[in-house]
Amino acid sequence: MDYAYKRTTAGGFEAVARDVERSIDAHGFLVSGIHDVHVTLAAKGFHIRPLRIYEVREPRDRFVPTGPANVAQDPRATLVMPCKINVFEEGDSVAVAAILPSIMRKVYPEAQLDGIVEEIEERVIRVVDDATYRSERSAREGAEAGPPTAHGDVSARSSRT
């Protein structure tokens, strides 16, 4: 079973992070926390390559079409949210990765997370795809990019691990 979804892009770290933030907003998530791990560790004398973790969640008024109620009001959603979307340098590229919410079905099989997990996971994957697409397009064209018309772009590299 795949536990994570990752795409890499040629954009710079800060540019890709901005594209991730735009994509998070475009797909209806709210950012509940941002962790600049490299900054925190540098303050303690440990230097690592840039790593930023976004914690995203559903807005309180978001209706889940596949579920019986609002995700924010369904206690099962707390087993899945917040989702974390990571941005980090990997070789000469920048990676955008997320733990797939469907892994939580194995952790909490008794919670009956079907319906909630699929809808959230689909949107998390779109956040990663759209952010890397924007970065790839910006790197190629040197212009502001919009979301792809199809699911992802063949020039960005993706993997499930």
N, C-alpha and C positions, 0 to 999 in steps of 0.2 A: 504494500500500500504506500502510495506517495504521501509524504508528510509535509512537504513544502513546495512552493512554486517560486521559481526564480527566473528573472530575465536580466541580461546584461546589455549595456549600451556604451557607446563611445563618448558620451557627454561628460562634462566635468561634474564633480561631486555636488557642488552647490546648485548648479543648473538642474541636475537630475532631482535633487531634493525639492526644488521649487516645482518641478513637473509632477512629483509625487503629491505635493500639497494641492496643486490644481486638480489632479485626478481624484484625490480623496474627496474634495468638495464636489466635483462633477458627478460622483457616484453616490452622493447622498449620505456620506459618513461625516461625523464630527470628530475632530482631533481632541482627545481627552488628555493627551500628554505627549511631550516630545523629549527624548533623552539623547543628548549629544554625549555619547559615551566617551569619545576621544577627548572632549574638553574636560569632562569630569576626571578622567584618569590622568590627563596632563597636569591638572591642578595638584595631583598627588604624586607627581614625578614619574608617571608611567606614560610613555608615548606610543600610541598606536595609530594606524591609518584611520582616516575619518569613518565614523560609524554613527548613524543617527537612527533612532527607533521611534516610530510614530505609533502611538496607541490610538486606535480608532474605534468608535462605537456608533450605534444607531442614535439618531435624534429621537427625542421622546415622542414626537408626533408621527413617526414613520410607520405606515401600515405595511405589513408583510403580506403580499397577495396569496402566498401559499400557506400561510398560517392562520389560525383561528382568531388571533388578536395581535395587538401591537407588540413588536419584539421587545420594546423597552418595558412593557408590562408583563411579559411572559418570563417567569422565573427561570425557565430552562435556558433562556438567552444568556444569563449570567455565566453559564458554563462555557460559552463560546466567545463572549465579548469581554473586554475589548480585544480586538484583533491587533496584532502587531505587524507593521510593515517596516522592514529594515532597508536602509540605503547604506552601502559600504563599497569601498574600493576593492577591486579584485583584479590583480594584475594591472594591465593598462586600461581596464574598463571600470565602470561603476555598475554594481548589481543592485537590483531591487528585488527583495524576497519577502515572502510571507508564509507563515505556518498555515496550512490548509485547515479551516475549521472542521472539516469532516473527520479529522483524527480524533476529535473529542467524542465521536460515537464509540470508538474503541475504549476510551478512558471511562466514559459514563454510559455503558450500554443500557442501563436501566432508565435513563433519562428520556428516552424516545425523542431524540433530537431531529429526526427526519422532518423535512419541511423547513425548519429554521436554518439548519446547517447548509443545505443546498443553496438556498437563496442568498445567504450571506457569503458563502464561498464563491459563488459566481461573481458577485460584485467585487470581492477582494481580488480575484484574478483579473477582472477588468481594470481595477486600479493599477495593478502592476503592468499589465499590457499597455494601457493608455499612457502611463508615465514614460515607459521606455520608448514607445512609439514617438511621443512628442520629442524626446531627447534625440532619438535617431534622426528624425526629420529636421530638427533644428540644426544638428551637426552637419547634415547633408546640405541643407539649403541656407543655413544662417538666418532663418526667419522663425517667427512665432508659429508653432504648429497647433493644429486642431486634433481632435480625436480621430482615430482610424474609422474607415467605413466598414471594415471587416474586423474580425476578432484578431487583433495584433497585426504585426507587419513581419514579413519574412526576413527582413534584414536584421531585426533584433533577434538575439539568441535566447531561447527559453529552455527551461528544464524543470521537470518534477523530480525531486530527490526522495 
